[in-house]
Amino acid sequence: MKRRLYQFFVGGRRFQKEFQNQLRLLIVFTLGFTIAFTWRQTIFDLSQTFVQFITNIQDSSSLSILASIFITVVSIIVIYLTSHFLKERY
């Protein structure tokens, strides 16, 4: 019994395979978050410039709020589209 538990949790192939999958997911998530964090200010500045071009608002706080709303709406649309096209078909 003790050997079977050891094989299941520590030495088993299923554990090692799951550990590798989780480690791979952690690395991908970490690198993805790092990339997103480095592009954060650039995307915000571009969105702010676009909103300023569309609305001609000069107030920085209003412009910042509108740029954040614009980024949120675009992100929700992208999330919706990716979830629609990547869902499993039965």
Long-range contacts (C-beta under 8 A, 24 or more apart in sequence): 43-71, 44-68, 44-71, 47-71
